[in-house]
Amino acid sequence: MRRHEFQPGRLIAGLVLMAAGVLYLLGAAGEADPPWFFVLMMAAGGLAFAAVVGLVTYAVRRDRRERISESSER
């Protein structure tokens, strides 16, 4: 498999949705009783946080590429 760049926003989104899924499964099995709004708020908040992390990552990488291209032109 070819190497690809690390994308922390996608990692956070995957982990949060996996945690929400585990809570849902635990609730369905009767092991836990999380309120439905807690799982919904956790998923929405986690996706919003992942979006912010993705935007910051994009901005940092874009700035780094611009600095590299400016230094190579001189």
All heavy atoms as TSV, in Angstrom:
chain	resi	resn	atom	element	x	y	z
A	1	MET	N	N	0.835	-1.169	0.000
A	1	MET	CA	C	0.000	0.000	0.000
A	1	MET	C	C	0.889	1.244	0.000
A	1	MET	O	O	1.865	1.321	0.735
A	1	MET	CB	C	-0.897	-0.014	1.237
A	1	MET	CG	C	-1.765	1.175	1.366
A	1	MET	SD	S	-2.820	0.969	2.809
A	1	MET	CE	C	-3.980	2.232	2.478
A	2	ARG	N	N	0.517	2.196	-0.827
A	2	ARG	CA	C	1.287	3.433	-0.876
A	2	ARG	C	C	1.069	4.243	0.388
A	2	ARG	O	O	0.012	4.208	0.984
A	2	ARG	CB	C	0.841	4.281	-2.073
A	2	ARG	CG	C	1.307	3.757	-3.371
A	2	ARG	CD	C	0.905	4.652	-4.509
A	2	ARG	NE	N	0.242	5.890	-4.027
A	2	ARG	CZ	C	-0.151	6.857	-4.811
A	2	ARG	NH1	N	0.016	6.774	-6.090
A	2	ARG	NH2	N	-0.745	7.927	-4.317
A	3	ARG	N	N	2.102	4.988	0.737
A	3	ARG	CA	C	1.974	5.873	1.901
A	3	ARG	C	C	1.102	7.056	1.554
A	3	ARG	O	O	1.124	7.551	0.446
A	3	ARG	CB	C	3.346	6.355	2.340
A	3	ARG	CG	C	4.199	5.253	2.931
A	3	ARG	CD	C	5.482	5.818	3.461
A	3	ARG	NE	N	5.198	6.835	4.452
A	3	ARG	CZ	C	5.551	6.767	5.731
A	3	ARG	NH1	N	6.224	5.727	6.145
A	3	ARG	NH2	N	5.260	7.718	6.567
A	4	HIS	N	N	0.338	7.500	2.503
A	4	HIS	CA	C	-0.508	8.674	2.303
A	4	HIS	C	C	-0.296	9.617	3.480
A	4	HIS	O	O	0.215	9.232	4.526
A	4	HIS	CB	C	-1.978	8.271	2.185
A	4	HIS	CG	C	-2.486	7.514	3.364
A	4	HIS	ND1	N	-2.276	6.168	3.514
A	4	HIS	CD2	C	-3.164	7.904	4.446
A	4	HIS	CE1	C	-2.819	5.763	4.642
A	4	HIS	NE2	N	-3.364	6.804	5.244
A	5	GLU	N	N	-0.705	10.864	3.290
A	5	GLU	CA	C	-0.492	11.825	4.361
A	5	GLU	C	C	-1.473	11.586	5.508
A	5	GLU	O	O	-2.600	11.135	5.301
A	5	GLU	CB	C	-0.612	13.248	3.839
A	5	GLU	CG	C	-1.953	13.611	3.278
A	5	GLU	CD	C	-1.946	14.991	2.654
A	5	GLU	OE1	O	-0.873	15.566	2.455
A	5	GLU	OE2	O	-3.036	15.488	2.374
A	6	PHE	N	N	-1.017	11.870	6.689
A	6	PHE	CA	C	-1.811	11.685	7.897
A	6	PHE	C	C	-2.904	12.747	7.944
A	6	PHE	O	O	-2.650	13.930	7.744
A	6	PHE	CB	C	-0.904	11.789	9.117
A	6	PHE	CG	C	-1.621	11.680	10.421
A	6	PHE	CD1	C	-2.302	10.524	10.750
A	6	PHE	CD2	C	-1.622	12.727	11.315
A	6	PHE	CE1	C	-2.964	10.408	11.954
A	6	PHE	CE2	C	-2.276	12.627	12.526
A	6	PHE	CZ	C	-2.939	11.472	12.849
A	7	GLN	N	N	-4.135	12.339	8.209
A	7	GLN	CA	C	-5.260	13.258	8.276
A	7	GLN	C	C	-5.914	13.126	9.651
A	7	GLN	O	O	-6.772	12.263	9.868
A	7	GLN	CB	C	-6.253	12.962	7.159
A	7	GLN	CG	C	-5.654	13.189	5.803
A	7	GLN	CD	C	-6.601	12.843	4.689
A	7	GLN	OE1	O	-7.600	12.167	4.905
A	7	GLN	NE2	N	-6.296	13.312	3.503
A	8	PRO	N	N	-5.510	13.994	10.590
A	8	PRO	CA	C	-6.014	13.858	11.959
A	8	PRO	C	C	-7.511	14.122	12.091
A	8	PRO	O	O	-8.159	13.571	12.980
A	8	PRO	CB	C	-5.201	14.876	12.753
A	8	PRO	CG	C	-4.653	15.825	11.755
A	8	PRO	CD	C	-4.529	15.079	10.467
A	9	GLY	N	N	-8.092	14.942	11.232
A	9	GLY	CA	C	-9.529	15.197	11.293
A	9	GLY	C	C	-10.328	13.933	11.037
A	9	GLY	O	O	-11.329	13.659	11.715
A	10	ARG	N	N	-9.907	13.168	10.069
A	10	ARG	CA	C	-10.604	11.905	9.776
A	10	ARG	C	C	-10.424	10.890	10.895
A	10	ARG	O	O	-11.329	10.108	11.196
A	10	ARG	CB	C	-10.109	11.322	8.466
A	10	ARG	CG	C	-10.581	12.111	7.277
A	10	ARG	CD	C	-10.217	11.425	5.999
A	10	ARG	NE	N	-10.656	12.209	4.865
A	10	ARG	CZ	C	-10.632	11.778	3.638
A	10	ARG	NH1	N	-10.164	10.568	3.365
A	10	ARG	NH2	N	-11.054	12.546	2.652
A	11	LEU	N	N	-9.256	10.899	11.523
A	11	LEU	CA	C	-9.016	10.004	12.651
A	11	LEU	C	C	-9.958	10.332	13.806
A	11	LEU	O	O	-10.591	9.439	14.390
A	11	LEU	CB	C	-7.564	10.107	13.121
A	11	LEU	CG	C	-7.198	9.322	14.376
A	11	LEU	CD1	C	-7.306	7.831	14.123
A	11	LEU	CD2	C	-5.816	9.700	14.846
A	12	ILE	N	N	-10.084	11.609	14.126
A	12	ILE	CA	C	-10.957	12.028	15.217
A	12	ILE	C	C	-12.412	11.684	14.892
A	12	ILE	O	O	-13.146	11.175	15.748
A	12	ILE	CB	C	-10.776	13.529	15.501
A	12	ILE	CG1	C	-9.396	13.774	16.110
A	12	ILE	CG2	C	-11.876	14.045	16.432
A	12	ILE	CD1	C	-9.018	15.219	16.222
A	13	ALA	N	N	-12.840	11.962	13.673
A	13	ALA	CA	C	-14.216	11.651	13.283
A	13	ALA	C	C	-14.484	10.153	13.407
A	13	ALA	O	O	-15.534	9.741	13.924
A	13	ALA	CB	C	-14.483	12.120	11.853
A	14	GLY	N	N	-13.562	9.340	12.965
A	14	GLY	CA	C	-13.737	7.889	13.059
A	14	GLY	C	C	-13.796	7.399	14.490
A	14	GLY	O	O	-14.638	6.562	14.837
A	15	LEU	N	N	-12.930	7.929	15.341
A	15	LEU	CA	C	-12.921	7.498	16.737
A	15	LEU	C	C	-14.199	7.913	17.461
A	15	LEU	O	O	-14.762	7.139	18.248
A	15	LEU	CB	C	-11.696	8.063	17.459
A	15	LEU	CG	C	-10.351	7.475	17.049
A	15	LEU	CD1	C	-9.215	8.215	17.743
A	15	LEU	CD2	C	-10.282	5.999	17.356
A	16	VAL	N	N	-14.661	9.133	17.204
A	16	VAL	CA	C	-15.883	9.605	17.867
A	16	VAL	C	C	-17.094	8.797	17.408
A	16	VAL	O	O	-17.931	8.394	18.225
A	16	VAL	CB	C	-16.086	11.117	17.608
A	16	VAL	CG1	C	-17.477	11.556	18.006
A	16	VAL	CG2	C	-15.045	11.919	18.344
A	17	LEU	N	N	-17.209	8.556	16.112
A	17	LEU	CA	C	-18.349	7.782	15.627
A	17	LEU	C	C	-18.281	6.323	16.082
A	17	LEU	O	O	-19.317	5.700	16.338
A	17	LEU	CB	C	-18.437	7.878	14.110
A	17	LEU	CG	C	-18.833	9.263	13.581
A	17	LEU	CD1	C	-18.818	9.275	12.058
A	17	LEU	CD2	C	-20.179	9.678	14.111
A	18	MET	N	N	-17.075	5.800	16.212
A	18	MET	CA	C	-16.935	4.443	16.732
A	18	MET	C	C	-17.367	4.388	18.198
A	18	MET	O	O	-18.059	3.450	18.612
A	18	MET	CB	C	-15.490	3.956	16.605
A	18	MET	CG	C	-15.339	2.478	16.875
A	18	MET	SD	S	-13.659	1.831	16.773
A	18	MET	CE	C	-12.924	2.735	15.460
A	19	ALA	N	N	-17.003	5.397	18.973
A	19	ALA	CA	C	-17.423	5.446	20.377
A	19	ALA	C	C	-18.945	5.578	20.479
A	19	ALA	O	O	-19.570	4.942	21.336
A	19	ALA	CB	C	-16.736	6.601	21.091
A	20	ALA	N	N	-19.546	6.387	19.614
A	20	ALA	CA	C	-21.007	6.514	19.625
A	20	ALA	C	C	-21.657	5.186	19.251
A	20	ALA	O	O	-22.684	4.808	19.832
A	20	ALA	CB	C	-21.443	7.613	18.659
A	21	GLY	N	N	-21.094	4.476	18.320
A	21	GLY	CA	C	-21.615	3.170	17.936
A	21	GLY	C	C	-21.509	2.155	19.063
A	21	GLY	O	O	-22.430	1.362	19.287
A	22	VAL	N	N	-20.393	2.193	19.776
A	22	VAL	CA	C	-20.223	1.276	20.907
A	22	VAL	C	C	-21.241	1.594	22.001
A	22	VAL	O	O	-21.840	0.681	22.593
A	22	VAL	CB	C	-18.775	1.343	21.444
A	22	VAL	CG1	C	-18.649	0.663	22.799
A	22	VAL	CG2	C	-17.812	0.723	20.452
A	23	LEU	N	N	-21.461	2.884	22.274
A	23	LEU	CA	C	-22.484	3.245	23.261
A	23	LEU	C	C	-23.869	2.785	22.831
A	23	LEU	O	O	-24.669	2.314	23.644
A	23	LEU	CB	C	-22.484	4.756	23.490
A	23	LEU	CG	C	-21.425	5.300	24.429
A	23	LEU	CD1	C	-21.491	6.815	24.477
A	23	LEU	CD2	C	-21.591	4.726	25.814
A	24	TYR	N	N	-24.169	2.928	21.549
A	24	TYR	CA	C	-25.462	2.472	21.034
A	24	TYR	C	C	-25.601	0.960	21.192
A	24	TYR	O	O	-26.649	0.465	21.620
A	24	TYR	CB	C	-25.604	2.871	19.564
A	24	TYR	CG	C	-26.899	2.417	18.954
A	24	TYR	CD1	C	-28.083	3.098	19.199
A	24	TYR	CD2	C	-26.943	1.292	18.131
A	24	TYR	CE1	C	-29.276	2.680	18.651
A	24	TYR	CE2	C	-28.127	0.866	17.580
A	24	TYR	CZ	C	-29.290	1.563	17.835
A	24	TYR	OH	O	-30.463	1.143	17.291
A	25	LEU	N	N	-24.547	0.229	20.860
A	25	LEU	CA	C	-24.595	-1.233	21.006
A	25	LEU	C	C	-24.724	-1.655	22.465
A	25	LEU	O	O	-25.445	-2.607	22.782
A	25	LEU	CB	C	-23.356	-1.867	20.380
A	25	LEU	CG	C	-23.316	-1.888	18.854
A	25	LEU	CD1	C	-21.976	-2.418	18.366
A	25	LEU	CD2	C	-24.451	-2.731	18.311
A	26	LEU	N	N	-24.021	-0.969	23.361
A	26	LEU	CA	C	-24.149	-1.286	24.781
A	26	LEU	C	C	-25.564	-1.003	25.271
A	26	LEU	O	O	-26.110	-1.750	26.096
A	26	LEU	CB	C	-23.131	-0.492	25.602
A	26	LEU	CG	C	-21.686	-0.953	25.508
A	26	LEU	CD1	C	-20.777	0.020	26.247
A	26	LEU	CD2	C	-21.531	-2.356	26.061
A	27	GLY	N	N	-26.162	0.067	24.783
A	27	GLY	CA	C	-27.549	0.371	25.154
A	27	GLY	C	C	-28.514	-0.662	24.615
A	27	GLY	O	O	-29.469	-1.052	25.289
A	28	ALA	N	N	-28.268	-1.130	23.385
A	28	ALA	CA	C	-29.151	-2.136	22.791
A	28	ALA	C	C	-29.018	-3.477	23.494
A	28	ALA	O	O	-29.985	-4.238	23.584
A	28	ALA	CB	C	-28.831	-2.295	21.305
A	29	ALA	N	N	-27.843	-3.775	24.013
A	29	ALA	CA	C	-27.635	-5.041	24.712
A	29	ALA	C	C	-28.092	-4.979	26.166
A	29	ALA	O	O	-28.112	-6.007	26.848
A	29	ALA	CB	C	-26.158	-5.424	24.660
A	30	GLY	N	N	-28.427	-3.798	26.644
A	30	GLY	CA	C	-28.878	-3.667	28.022
A	30	GLY	C	C	-27.764	-3.479	29.026
A	30	GLY	O	O	-28.001	-3.483	30.229
A	31	GLU	N	N	-26.540	-3.333	28.568
A	31	GLU	CA	C	-25.401	-3.183	29.471
A	31	GLU	C	C	-25.272	-1.753	29.998
A	31	GLU	O	O	-24.751	-1.536	31.083
A	31	GLU	CB	C	-24.103	-3.573	28.751
A	31	GLU	CG	C	-24.054	-5.009	28.289
A	31	GLU	CD	C	-24.042	-5.978	29.466
A	31	GLU	OE1	O	-23.427	-5.675	30.494
A	31	GLU	OE2	O	-24.674	-7.037	29.341
A	32	ALA	N	N	-25.696	-0.791	29.218
A	32	ALA	CA	C	-25.609	0.612	29.617
A	32	ALA	C	C	-26.902	1.300	29.196
A	32	ALA	O	O	-27.623	0.815	28.329
A	32	ALA	CB	C	-24.409	1.280	28.960
A	33	ASP	N	N	-27.168	2.414	29.805
A	33	ASP	CA	C	-28.373	3.159	29.454
A	33	ASP	C	C	-28.026	4.631	29.217
A	33	ASP	O	O	-28.431	5.504	29.993
A	33	ASP	CB	C	-29.410	3.021	30.567
A	33	ASP	CG	C	-30.768	3.528	30.128
A	33	ASP	OD1	O	-31.033	3.538	28.914
A	33	ASP	OD2	O	-31.554	3.901	31.017
A	34	PRO	N	N	-27.276	4.909	28.149
A	34	PRO	CA	C	-26.946	6.311	27.882
A	34	PRO	C	C	-28.164	7.038	27.315
A	34	PRO	O	O	-28.928	6.468	26.535
A	34	PRO	CB	C	-25.835	6.223	26.839
A	34	PRO	CG	C	-26.099	4.959	26.125
A	34	PRO	CD	C	-26.677	4.021	27.163
A	35	PRO	N	N	-28.374	8.283	27.724
A	35	PRO	CA	C	-29.488	9.041	27.144
A	35	PRO	C	C	-29.244	9.260	25.652
A	35	PRO	O	O	-28.109	9.449	25.219
A	35	PRO	CB	C	-29.470	10.368	27.903
A	35	PRO	CG	C	-28.427	10.263	28.943
A	35	PRO	CD	C	-27.655	9.030	28.725
A	36	TRP	N	N	-30.310	9.239	24.871
A	36	TRP	CA	C	-30.165	9.347	23.420
A	36	TRP	C	C	-29.551	10.682	23.023
A	36	TRP	O	O	-28.774	10.762	22.076
A	36	TRP	CB	C	-31.505	9.156	22.723
A	36	TRP	CG	C	-32.505	10.227	23.051
A	36	TRP	CD1	C	-33.410	10.203	24.056
A	36	TRP	CD2	C	-32.679	11.465	22.378
A	36	TRP	NE1	N	-34.142	11.353	24.062
A	36	TRP	CE2	C	-33.717	12.158	23.040
A	36	TRP	CE3	C	-32.073	12.070	21.293
A	36	TRP	CZ2	C	-34.146	13.411	22.637
A	36	TRP	CZ3	C	-32.508	13.325	20.897
A	36	TRP	CH2	C	-33.534	13.979	21.565
A	37	PHE	N	N	-29.872	11.746	23.766
A	37	PHE	CA	C	-29.340	13.055	23.403
A	37	PHE	C	C	-27.843	13.165	23.687
A	37	PHE	O	O	-27.137	13.924	23.039
A	37	PHE	CB	C	-30.102	14.187	24.096
A	37	PHE	CG	C	-30.121	14.092	25.591
A	37	PHE	CD1	C	-29.112	14.652	26.347
A	37	PHE	CD2	C	-31.167	13.458	26.240
A	37	PHE	CE1	C	-29.131	14.567	27.723
A	37	PHE	CE2	C	-31.201	13.374	27.621
A	37	PHE	CZ	C	-30.173	13.934	28.374
A	38	PHE	N	N	-27.348	12.379	24.668
A	38	PHE	CA	C	-25.911	12.382	24.942
A	38	PHE	C	C	-25.138	11.817	23.752
A	38	PHE	O	O	-24.126	12.387	23.334
A	38	PHE	CB	C	-25.598	11.575	26.205
A	38	PHE	CG	C	-24.131	11.419	26.456
A	38	PHE	CD1	C	-23.383	12.482	26.917
A	38	PHE	CD2	C	-23.494	10.211	26.204
A	38	PHE	CE1	C	-22.021	12.346	27.132
A	38	PHE	CE2	C	-22.142	10.061	26.417
A	38	PHE	CZ	C	-21.389	11.138	26.886
A	39	VAL	N	N	-25.616	10.718	23.212
A	39	VAL	CA	C	-24.942	10.097	22.066
A	39	VAL	C	C	-25.019	11.023	20.853
A	39	VAL	O	O	-24.037	11.200	20.122
A	39	VAL	CB	C	-25.551	8.717	21.747
A	39	VAL	CG1	C	-24.909	8.106	20.521
A	39	VAL	CG2	C	-25.408	7.790	22.943
A	40	LEU	N	N	-26.172	11.654	20.662
A	40	LEU	CA	C	-26.333	12.577	19.541
A	40	LEU	C	C	-25.420	13.796	19.687
A	40	LEU	O	O	-24.750	14.205	18.725
A	40	LEU	CB	C	-27.796	13.018	19.440
A	40	LEU	CG	C	-28.149	13.903	18.258
A	40	LEU	CD1	C	-27.982	13.121	16.964
A	40	LEU	CD2	C	-29.560	14.418	18.397
A	41	MET	N	N	-25.365	14.363	20.885
A	41	MET	CA	C	-24.498	15.522	21.116
A	41	MET	C	C	-23.031	15.147	21.009
A	41	MET	O	O	-22.217	15.926	20.501
A	41	MET	CB	C	-24.786	16.138	22.484
A	41	MET	CG	C	-26.102	16.883	22.525
A	41	MET	SD	S	-26.597	17.540	24.124
A	41	MET	CE	C	-25.123	17.862	24.990
A	42	MET	N	N	-22.671	13.956	21.456
A	42	MET	CA	C	-21.289	13.509	21.356
A	42	MET	C	C	-20.883	13.366	19.893
A	42	MET	O	O	-19.799	13.801	19.494
A	42	MET	CB	C	-21.105	12.169	22.078
A	42	MET	CG	C	-19.683	11.680	22.087
A	42	MET	SD	S	-19.474	10.105	22.909
A	42	MET	CE	C	-20.014	9.003	21.640
A	43	ALA	N	N	-21.750	12.779	19.087
A	43	ALA	CA	C	-21.443	12.605	17.667
A	43	ALA	C	C	-21.358	13.956	16.959
A	43	ALA	O	O	-20.423	14.199	16.181
A	43	ALA	CB	C	-22.490	11.719	17.008
A	44	ALA	N	N	-22.294	14.847	17.230
A	44	ALA	CA	C	-22.281	16.162	16.577
A	44	ALA	C	C	-21.071	16.984	17.014
A	44	ALA	O	O	-20.406	17.614	16.192
A	44	ALA	CB	C	-23.571	16.906	16.888
A	45	GLY	N	N	-20.785	16.984	18.298
A	45	GLY	CA	C	-19.618	17.717	18.800
A	45	GLY	C	C	-18.312	17.147	18.272
A	45	GLY	O	O	-17.387	17.895	17.937
A	46	GLY	N	N	-18.235	15.836	18.205
A	46	GLY	CA	C	-17.022	15.199	17.681
A	46	GLY	C	C	-16.809	15.500	16.212
A	46	GLY	O	O	-15.678	15.739	15.773
A	47	LEU	N	N	-17.893	15.512	15.433
A	47	LEU	CA	C	-17.759	15.851	14.015
A	47	LEU	C	C	-17.375	17.311	13.820
A	47	LEU	O	O	-16.592	17.648	12.926
A	47	LEU	CB	C	-19.057	15.517	13.273
A	47	LEU	CG	C	-19.338	14.038	13.089
A	47	LEU	CD1	C	-20.700	13.849	12.423
A	47	LEU	CD2	C	-18.250	13.362	12.286
A	48	ALA	N	N	-17.918	18.194	14.660
A	48	ALA	CA	C	-17.538	19.612	14.578
A	48	ALA	C	C	-16.066	19.790	14.942
A	48	ALA	O	O	-15.338	20.539	14.277
A	48	ALA	CB	C	-18.420	20.442	15.501
A	49	PHE	N	N	-15.616	19.108	15.983
A	49	PHE	CA	C	-14.210	19.181	16.372
A	49	PHE	C	C	-13.305	18.623	15.275
A	49	PHE	O	O	-12.251	19.188	14.980
A	49	PHE	CB	C	-13.994	18.423	17.682
A	49	PHE	CG	C	-12.576	18.454	18.175
A	49	PHE	CD1	C	-11.971	19.648	18.508
A	49	PHE	CD2	C	-11.852	17.279	18.303
A	49	PHE	CE1	C	-10.658	19.675	18.960
A	49	PHE	CE2	C	-10.553	17.293	18.751
A	49	PHE	CZ	C	-9.948	18.496	19.086
A	50	ALA	N	N	-13.722	17.532	14.650
A	50	ALA	CA	C	-12.947	16.954	13.551
A	50	ALA	C	C	-12.869	17.917	12.373
A	50	ALA	O	O	-11.830	18.014	11.710
A	50	ALA	CB	C	-13.560	15.632	13.118
A	51	ALA	N	N	-13.946	18.647	12.114
A	51	ALA	CA	C	-13.928	19.631	11.027
A	51	ALA	C	C	-12.940	20.751	11.322
A	51	ALA	O	O	-12.188	21.185	10.438
A	51	ALA	CB	C	-15.325	20.197	10.810
A	52	VAL	N	N	-12.923	21.226	12.560
A	52	VAL	CA	C	-11.978	22.290	12.936
A	52	VAL	C	C	-10.542	21.793	12.819
A	52	VAL	O	O	-9.667	22.490	12.291
A	52	VAL	CB	C	-12.277	22.799	14.365
A	52	VAL	CG1	C	-11.175	23.707	14.870
A	52	VAL	CG2	C	-13.614	23.513	14.402
A	53	VAL	N	N	-10.288	20.581	13.282
A	53	VAL	CA	C	-8.940	20.008	13.179
A	53	VAL	C	C	-8.539	19.854	11.713
A	53	VAL	O	O	-7.405	20.142	11.338
A	53	VAL	CB	C	-8.855	18.659	13.924
A	53	VAL	CG1	C	-7.567	17.924	13.611
A	53	VAL	CG2	C	-8.981	18.885	15.415
A	54	GLY	N	N	-9.465	19.420	10.871
A	54	GLY	CA	C	-9.176	19.287	9.447
A	54	GLY	C	C	-8.857	20.621	8.795
A	54	GLY	O	O	-7.943	20.716	7.967
A	55	LEU	N	N	-9.594	21.665	9.154
A	55	LEU	CA	C	-9.324	22.998	8.603
A	55	LEU	C	C	-7.969	23.533	9.055
A	55	LEU	O	O	-7.232	24.128	8.267
A	55	LEU	CB	C	-10.432	23.968	8.995
A	55	LEU	CG	C	-11.763	23.772	8.304
A	55	LEU	CD1	C	-12.826	24.670	8.925
A	55	LEU	CD2	C	-11.635	24.043	6.819
A	56	VAL	N	N	-7.634	23.319	10.316
A	56	VAL	CA	C	-6.327	23.760	10.814
A	56	VAL	C	C	-5.209	22.999	10.122
A	56	VAL	O	O	-4.193	23.579	9.720
A	56	VAL	CB	C	-6.250	23.609	12.345
A	56	VAL	CG1	C	-4.838	23.807	12.852
A	56	VAL	CG2	C	-7.203	24.575	13.020
A	57	THR	N	N	-5.380	21.709	9.955
A	57	THR	CA	C	-4.376	20.897	9.267
A	57	THR	C	C	-4.188	21.372	7.834
A	57	THR	O	O	-3.059	21.503	7.350
A	57	THR	CB	C	-4.789	19.418	9.270
A	57	THR	OG1	O	-4.985	18.996	10.614
A	57	THR	CG2	C	-3.751	18.547	8.607
A	58	TYR	N	N	-5.289	21.664	7.144
A	58	TYR	CA	C	-5.215	22.158	5.765
A	58	TYR	C	C	-4.473	23.487	5.714
A	58	TYR	O	O	-3.620	23.697	4.845
A	58	TYR	CB	C	-6.623	22.304	5.184
A	58	TYR	CG	C	-6.640	22.952	3.826
A	58	TYR	CD1	C	-6.237	22.245	2.700
A	58	TYR	CD2	C	-7.028	24.267	3.677
A	58	TYR	CE1	C	-6.241	22.840	1.459
A	58	TYR	CE2	C	-7.037	24.875	2.436
A	58	TYR	CZ	C	-6.640	24.156	1.328
A	58	TYR	OH	O	-6.634	24.762	0.112
A	59	ALA	N	N	-4.782	24.394	6.638
A	59	ALA	CA	C	-4.139	25.706	6.642
A	59	ALA	C	C	-2.641	25.589	6.899
A	59	ALA	O	O	-1.834	26.272	6.251
A	59	ALA	CB	C	-4.791	26.602	7.686
A	60	VAL	N	N	-2.253	24.732	7.823
A	60	VAL	CA	C	-0.831	24.559	8.131
A	60	VAL	C	C	-0.091	23.976	6.931
A	60	VAL	O	O	0.994	24.437	6.571
A	60	VAL	CB	C	-0.652	23.670	9.386
A	60	VAL	CG1	C	0.782	23.212	9.540
A	60	VAL	CG2	C	-1.134	24.402	10.616
A	61	ARG	N	N	-0.678	22.973	6.304
A	61	ARG	CA	C	-0.012	22.360	5.152
A	61	ARG	C	C	0.055	23.311	3.967
A	61	ARG	O	O	1.049	23.330	3.244
A	61	ARG	CB	C	-0.726	21.070	4.758
A	61	ARG	CG	C	-0.478	19.986	5.759
A	61	ARG	CD	C	-1.116	18.700	5.361
A	61	ARG	NE	N	-0.795	17.684	6.359
A	61	ARG	CZ	C	-1.444	16.572	6.513
A	61	ARG	NH1	N	-2.453	16.288	5.719
A	61	ARG	NH2	N	-1.105	15.708	7.440
A	62	ARG	N	N	-0.991	24.119	3.758
A	62	ARG	CA	C	-0.977	25.086	2.656
A	62	ARG	C	C	0.105	26.135	2.881
A	62	ARG	O	O	0.853	26.486	1.967
A	62	ARG	CB	C	-2.333	25.755	2.525
A	62	ARG	CG	C	-2.419	26.663	1.302
A	62	ARG	CD	C	-3.726	27.369	1.242
A	62	ARG	NE	N	-3.807	28.258	2.403
A	62	ARG	CZ	C	-4.897	28.849	2.810
A	62	ARG	NH1	N	-6.039	28.613	2.209
A	62	ARG	NH2	N	-4.887	29.650	3.844
A	63	ASP	N	N	0.216	26.619	4.126
A	63	ASP	CA	C	1.238	27.606	4.447
A	63	ASP	C	C	2.635	27.023	4.257
A	63	ASP	O	O	3.535	27.685	3.730
A	63	ASP	CB	C	1.053	28.087	5.886
A	63	ASP	CG	C	2.026	29.177	6.255
A	63	ASP	OD1	O	2.130	30.152	5.477
A	63	ASP	OD2	O	2.683	29.059	7.309
A	64	ARG	N	N	2.817	25.772	4.650
A	64	ARG	CA	C	4.122	25.127	4.508
A	64	ARG	C	C	4.484	24.974	3.033
A	64	ARG	O	O	5.615	25.218	2.634
A	64	ARG	CB	C	4.101	23.766	5.186
A	64	ARG	CG	C	5.469	23.110	5.229
A	64	ARG	CD	C	5.420	21.775	5.914
A	64	ARG	NE	N	4.934	21.919	7.292
A	64	ARG	CZ	C	4.451	20.923	7.997
A	64	ARG	NH1	N	4.357	19.722	7.489
A	64	ARG	NH2	N	4.040	21.114	9.244
A	65	ARG	N	N	3.505	24.582	2.198
A	65	ARG	CA	C	3.769	24.453	0.754
A	65	ARG	C	C	4.124	25.786	0.129
A	65	ARG	O	O	5.004	25.860	-0.739
A	65	ARG	CB	C	2.556	23.863	0.045
A	65	ARG	CG	C	2.494	22.363	0.109
A	65	ARG	CD	C	1.320	21.889	-0.680
A	65	ARG	NE	N	0.131	22.239	0.110
A	65	ARG	CZ	C	-0.958	21.501	0.194
A	65	ARG	NH1	N	-1.074	20.437	-0.517
A	65	ARG	NH2	N	-1.957	21.858	0.959
A	66	GLU	N	N	3.427	26.860	0.548
A	66	GLU	CA	C	3.719	28.182	-0.001
A	66	GLU	C	C	5.118	28.630	0.377
A	66	GLU	O	O	5.826	29.205	-0.445
A	66	GLU	CB	C	2.675	29.194	0.480
A	66	GLU	CG	C	1.335	29.015	-0.170
A	66	GLU	CD	C	0.289	29.941	0.415
A	66	GLU	OE1	O	0.611	30.717	1.344
A	66	GLU	OE2	O	-0.867	29.883	-0.061
A	67	ARG	N	N	5.536	28.380	1.616
A	67	ARG	CA	C	6.892	28.769	2.024
A	67	ARG	C	C	7.949	27.982	1.270
A	67	ARG	O	O	8.982	28.515	0.904
A	67	ARG	CB	C	7.062	28.576	3.526
A	67	ARG	CG	C	6.535	29.756	4.303
A	67	ARG	CD	C	7.029	29.737	5.720
A	67	ARG	NE	N	5.950	29.160	6.517
A	67	ARG	CZ	C	6.140	28.361	7.546
A	67	ARG	NH1	N	7.347	28.020	7.910
A	67	ARG	NH2	N	5.113	27.884	8.220
A	68	ILE	N	N	7.692	26.703	1.025
A	68	ILE	CA	C	8.652	25.879	0.296
A	68	ILE	C	C	8.757	26.355	-1.154
A	68	ILE	O	O	9.848	26.471	-1.709
A	68	ILE	CB	C	8.268	24.395	0.373
A	68	ILE	CG1	C	8.496	23.874	1.779
A	68	ILE	CG2	C	9.039	23.564	-0.638
A	68	ILE	CD1	C	7.982	22.477	2.017
A	69	SER	N	N	7.622	26.669	-1.777
A	69	SER	CA	C	7.662	27.122	-3.172
A	69	SER	C	C	8.300	28.503	-3.291
A	69	SER	O	O	8.995	28.791	-4.262
A	69	SER	CB	C	6.262	27.133	-3.779
A	69	SER	OG	O	5.464	28.112	-3.161
A	70	GLU	N	N	8.106	29.378	-2.306
A	70	GLU	CA	C	8.752	30.684	-2.337
A	70	GLU	C	C	10.250	30.569	-2.188
A	70	GLU	O	O	11.017	31.285	-2.836
A	70	GLU	CB	C	8.183	31.583	-1.234
A	70	GLU	CG	C	6.811	32.098	-1.498
A	70	GLU	CD	C	6.264	32.894	-0.324
A	70	GLU	OE1	O	6.982	33.048	0.695
A	70	GLU	OE2	O	5.124	33.357	-0.425
A	71	SER	N	N	10.713	29.683	-1.314
A	71	SER	CA	C	12.156	29.545	-1.098
A	71	SER	C	C	12.835	28.875	-2.295
A	71	SER	O	O	13.992	29.142	-2.573
A	71	SER	CB	C	12.439	28.760	0.181
A	71	SER	OG	O	11.983	27.430	0.043
A	72	SER	N	N	12.104	28.020	-3.017
A	72	SER	CA	C	12.726	27.370	-4.174
A	72	SER	C	C	12.777	28.294	-5.382
A	72	SER	O	O	13.589	28.096	-6.281
A	72	SER	CB	C	11.974	26.089	-4.533
A	72	SER	OG	O	10.668	26.411	-4.963
A	73	GLU	N	N	11.921	29.320	-5.430
A	73	GLU	CA	C	11.945	30.259	-6.542
A	73	GLU	C	C	13.106	31.225	-6.435
A	73	GLU	O	O	13.542	31.784	-7.430
A	73	GLU	CB	C	10.622	31.041	-6.578
A	73	GLU	CG	C	9.451	30.202	-7.000
A	73	GLU	CD	C	8.147	30.961	-6.899
A	73	GLU	OE1	O	8.164	32.146	-6.453
A	73	GLU	OE2	O	7.108	30.391	-7.243
A	74	ARG	N	N	13.612	31.459	-5.274
A	74	ARG	CA	C	14.708	32.430	-5.089
A	74	ARG	C	C	16.031	31.848	-5.385
A	74	ARG	O	O	16.475	30.924	-5.606
A	74	ARG	CB	C	14.704	32.941	-3.657
A	74	ARG	CG	C	13.479	33.770	-3.409
A	74	ARG	CD	C	13.508	34.277	-2.017
A	74	ARG	NE	N	12.284	35.057	-1.815
A	74	ARG	CZ	C	12.078	35.793	-0.789
A	74	ARG	NH1	N	12.980	35.888	0.146
A	74	ARG	NH2	N	10.981	36.454	-0.652
